[in-house]
Amino acid sequence: MKTITAKSPHDSSFSFSRRYFNWKKKVEDDDDEEEILTFSSSSHFCEEAEELRVPVPSQVSLVPAPRKKLPIVAVSKLRSALAVFGKNRSAYRSGLGTRVVGTLFGYRRGHVHFAFQEEAKSSPAFLIELATPTSVLVREMASGLVRIALECEKKTGKKGLKLLEEPVWRTYCNGKKCGFAMRRACGPGEWKVLKAVEPISMGAGVLPGNCDGNGAGSEGELMYMRARFERVVGSKDSEAFYMMNPDGTGGPELSVYLLRV
């Protein structure tokens, strides 16, 4: 066989093969020449491969990079923003905590008023007038436990009020429907009654009939009952007020439930 020579435009590829490979001729009995391909270990290809080796570090550092500390100015701004956020949240509260002062009052021949205050000297956060006559409620309380349930309708499609700001309530006393209750603003007459019973922490009694100064003595004596209540918030649509006994024994004699359905 004859030696292969390149006669094409790719002569460079054949020169590359001759550079890195040795071609030897072997003579057979029929005097034909045959070329044998052998790889040259000492070629420049190996030298170039040695040059292409990438050094690998013997040890890899596992120490994490130090964290950058926030500037003191940024920390102070964050604290001030959190403080403002906390003040804004407190502004949306109802003004009542878990322990409130509850006052039930009304003229003997009039309707019952119910007021809840954060403290004895504070303005009532919730004041309603029940359709139940005072004499009927007194008779119910004398017979045993009293459960008053107030229900209002949930408004759809509009941003609703807070539960204690609802104006109209359906009233149930020990499971019996007792008409409707209306939320009232604390006027001069109601505020004078609350001021008169302000020193009383817990108890019941009778005030003179002309306590409001509006000539309402014809409705009889003004009866009141005052006690501490525990406020339990179930959700934005449900709350409960349980009268607390001074000795801590037995269940509450009076409970008021607010529910928005």
C-alpha positions as CSV (number, residue, x, y, z in Angstrom):
1,M,0.0,0.0,0.0
2,K,1.2,3.5,-0.8
3,T,1.6,6.2,1.7
4,I,-1.6,8.3,2.2
5,T,-1.1,11.9,1.2
6,A,-3.5,14.8,1.5
7,K,-4.6,16.4,-1.7
8,S,-7.6,18.3,-0.4
9,P,-8.0,21.7,1.2
10,H,-7.8,20.0,4.6
11,D,-4.1,19.3,4.4
12,S,-3.7,20.7,7.9
13,S,-5.6,17.8,9.4
14,F,-3.2,15.3,7.8
15,S,-0.2,17.3,9.0
16,F,-1.8,17.2,12.5
17,S,-2.0,13.3,12.3
18,R,1.6,13.1,11.1
19,R,2.6,15.3,14.0
20,Y,1.2,13.2,16.7
21,F,1.2,9.7,15.3
22,N,4.1,7.6,13.8
23,W,3.5,5.6,10.7
24,K,5.8,2.5,10.2
25,K,6.1,0.3,7.2
26,K,5.9,-3.5,7.5
27,V,7.0,-5.8,4.7
28,E,5.0,-8.9,4.0
29,D,5.9,-12.0,2.0
30,D,4.1,-10.7,-1.1
31,D,6.4,-7.7,-0.9
32,D,3.4,-5.4,-0.3
33,E,4.0,-2.5,1.9
34,E,1.6,-1.9,4.8
35,E,1.6,1.1,7.1
36,I,1.1,0.5,10.9
37,L,-0.2,3.3,13.1
38,T,1.4,3.7,16.5
39,F,0.8,6.4,19.1
40,S,3.7,8.4,20.3
41,S,3.6,8.9,24.0
42,S,6.3,11.5,23.8
43,S,4.4,13.6,21.4
44,H,3.7,17.3,22.0
45,F,0.0,16.4,22.5
46,C,0.9,14.9,26.0
47,E,3.0,18.0,26.8
48,E,0.1,20.2,25.9
49,A,-2.3,18.1,28.0
50,E,0.1,18.5,30.9
51,E,-0.1,22.2,30.5
52,L,-4.0,22.2,30.5
53,R,-4.2,20.5,33.9
54,V,-6.2,22.7,36.4
55,P,-4.7,22.8,39.9
56,V,-7.2,21.7,42.6
57,P,-6.9,23.1,46.1
58,S,-6.0,20.5,48.7
59,Q,-8.4,22.0,51.3
60,V,-11.7,23.8,50.9
61,S,-12.5,26.5,53.4
62,L,-15.9,25.9,55.0
63,V,-15.9,29.1,57.1
64,P,-18.9,31.3,56.1
65,A,-18.4,34.8,55.0
66,P,-19.0,37.3,57.7
67,R,-22.5,38.9,57.6
68,K,-22.7,42.6,57.1
69,K,-24.1,44.5,60.1
70,L,-27.0,46.9,59.5
71,P,-26.1,50.5,60.1
72,I,-27.2,52.0,63.4
73,V,-29.4,54.5,61.5
74,A,-31.3,51.7,59.7
75,V,-32.0,49.9,63.0
76,S,-33.3,53.1,64.6
77,K,-35.6,53.7,61.6
78,L,-36.9,50.2,61.9
79,R,-37.7,50.5,65.6
80,S,-39.5,53.8,65.0
81,A,-41.6,52.3,62.2
82,L,-42.6,49.4,64.5
83,A,-43.5,51.8,67.3
84,V,-45.8,53.8,64.9
85,F,-47.4,50.6,63.7
86,G,-48.1,49.5,67.3
87,K,-49.8,52.9,68.0
88,N,-51.9,52.6,64.9
89,R,-53.1,49.1,65.9
90,S,-54.1,50.4,69.4
91,A,-56.2,53.1,67.8
92,Y,-58.4,50.5,66.2
93,R,-59.2,48.6,69.4
94,S,-62.7,48.8,71.0
95,G,-61.4,50.4,74.2
96,L,-62.2,47.4,76.3
97,G,-59.9,44.9,77.8
98,T,-60.5,41.5,79.3
99,R,-61.8,42.9,82.6
100,V,-64.6,45.6,82.3
101,V,-67.1,47.3,84.5
102,G,-70.7,46.5,83.8
103,T,-73.6,48.6,85.0
104,L,-77.3,47.6,84.6
105,F,-79.7,50.4,85.4
106,G,-83.2,51.5,84.7
107,Y,-86.4,53.0,86.2
108,R,-88.8,50.5,87.7
109,R,-91.5,51.3,85.1
110,G,-89.0,52.0,82.4
111,H,-86.5,50.1,80.2
112,V,-83.2,48.6,81.1
113,H,-79.9,50.2,80.1
114,F,-76.7,48.3,80.0
115,A,-73.2,49.9,79.9
116,F,-69.7,48.5,79.7
117,Q,-66.7,50.6,80.7
118,E,-63.0,50.0,80.7
119,E,-62.7,51.7,84.1
120,A,-65.3,53.3,86.4
121,K,-64.3,56.8,85.4
122,S,-64.1,56.2,81.7
123,S,-66.8,56.8,79.1
124,P,-68.9,53.7,78.3
125,A,-67.6,51.9,75.2
126,F,-70.9,50.0,74.8
127,L,-74.3,51.4,76.0
128,I,-77.6,49.9,74.9
129,E,-81.2,50.2,75.9
130,L,-83.2,47.0,76.0
131,A,-86.9,46.7,75.3
132,T,-87.3,44.6,78.4
133,P,-88.9,46.4,81.3
134,T,-86.7,46.7,84.4
135,S,-89.3,45.0,86.6
136,V,-89.3,41.9,84.3
137,L,-85.5,41.6,84.3
138,V,-85.4,42.0,88.1
139,R,-87.9,39.2,88.4
140,E,-85.9,37.0,86.1
141,M,-82.7,37.6,88.1
142,A,-84.4,36.8,91.3
143,S,-85.4,33.4,90.0
144,G,-81.9,32.3,89.1
145,L,-79.3,32.7,86.3
146,V,-79.9,35.2,83.5
147,R,-78.6,34.8,80.0
148,I,-79.0,37.8,77.7
149,A,-78.3,37.2,74.0
150,L,-78.0,40.1,71.5
151,E,-78.0,39.3,67.8
152,C,-77.4,41.6,64.8
153,E,-77.3,41.0,61.1
154,K,-74.1,40.9,59.2
155,K,-74.0,43.4,56.3
156,T,-72.9,42.1,53.0
157,G,-71.2,44.1,50.2
158,K,-70.2,46.9,52.6
159,K,-67.4,47.4,55.1
160,G,-69.1,46.4,58.3
161,L,-68.8,48.2,61.7
162,K,-67.1,46.8,64.7
163,L,-69.3,44.5,66.8
164,L,-69.7,47.0,69.6
165,E,-70.7,49.7,67.1
166,E,-73.8,47.9,65.7
167,P,-76.9,50.0,66.3
168,V,-79.8,47.5,66.4
169,W,-79.9,44.1,68.2
170,R,-82.5,41.4,68.6
171,T,-82.8,40.5,72.3
172,Y,-83.3,37.1,73.9
173,C,-83.5,36.6,77.7
174,N,-83.1,33.0,78.8
175,G,-84.1,31.9,75.4
176,K,-87.3,34.0,75.1
177,K,-87.4,36.8,72.5
178,C,-87.7,40.2,74.1
179,G,-87.9,42.7,71.2
180,F,-85.0,44.8,70.0
181,A,-82.2,46.7,71.7
182,M,-80.8,50.0,70.5
183,R,-77.3,51.4,70.9
184,R,-77.3,54.7,72.7
185,A,-74.9,57.6,73.1
186,C,-74.0,58.4,76.6
187,G,-76.0,61.6,77.2
188,P,-76.1,63.8,80.3
189,G,-78.8,61.7,82.0
190,E,-76.9,58.4,81.5
191,W,-73.6,59.9,82.5
192,K,-75.1,61.3,85.7
193,V,-76.2,57.8,86.7
194,L,-72.8,56.3,86.0
195,K,-71.2,59.1,88.1
196,A,-73.6,58.4,90.9
197,V,-72.6,54.7,91.1
198,E,-68.9,55.3,90.3
199,P,-67.7,54.6,93.9
200,I,-69.5,51.3,93.9
201,S,-67.3,48.4,92.7
202,M,-70.0,45.7,93.0
203,G,-73.5,45.6,94.3
204,A,-77.2,46.5,93.6
205,G,-79.4,49.2,95.0
206,V,-81.9,52.0,94.3
207,L,-81.3,55.7,93.5
208,P,-83.8,58.5,93.9
209,G,-86.2,58.8,91.0
210,N,-85.1,62.3,90.0
211,C,-81.5,61.2,89.5
212,D,-81.3,62.4,85.9
213,G,-82.7,65.8,86.8
214,N,-85.3,65.6,83.9
215,G,-88.4,65.0,86.1
216,A,-88.5,61.3,85.4
217,G,-89.5,60.5,89.0
218,S,-92.9,59.4,87.7
219,E,-91.3,56.2,86.4
220,G,-90.4,55.2,89.9
221,E,-87.1,54.6,91.5
222,L,-84.0,54.0,89.5
223,M,-82.6,50.5,90.1
224,Y,-79.0,49.5,89.3
225,M,-76.7,46.6,89.5
226,R,-72.9,47.0,89.1
227,A,-70.2,44.3,88.9
228,R,-67.0,43.4,87.2
229,F,-67.3,41.3,84.0
230,E,-64.9,39.1,82.1
231,R,-64.8,39.9,78.4
232,V,-64.1,37.0,76.0
233,V,-63.7,37.7,72.3
234,G,-64.4,34.7,70.1
235,S,-64.0,36.5,66.8
236,K,-64.8,39.8,65.1
237,D,-68.5,38.7,65.1
238,S,-68.8,37.3,68.6
239,E,-68.1,38.4,72.2
240,A,-69.3,37.4,75.6
241,F,-69.4,39.2,79.0
242,Y,-69.5,37.0,82.2
243,M,-70.2,38.6,85.6
244,M,-67.4,37.8,88.0
245,N,-68.3,36.6,91.5
246,P,-66.3,38.2,94.3
247,D,-65.6,34.9,96.0
248,G,-64.6,33.2,92.7
249,T,-67.0,30.3,93.3
250,G,-70.0,29.2,91.2
251,G,-70.9,30.2,87.8
252,P,-71.8,33.8,86.6
253,E,-75.3,34.9,87.6
254,L,-75.5,37.2,84.6
255,S,-74.0,36.7,81.1
256,V,-74.3,38.8,78.0
257,Y,-73.6,37.4,74.5
258,L,-73.1,39.5,71.4
259,L,-73.4,37.7,68.1
260,R,-73.4,38.9,64.5
261,V,-75.1,36.5,62.1
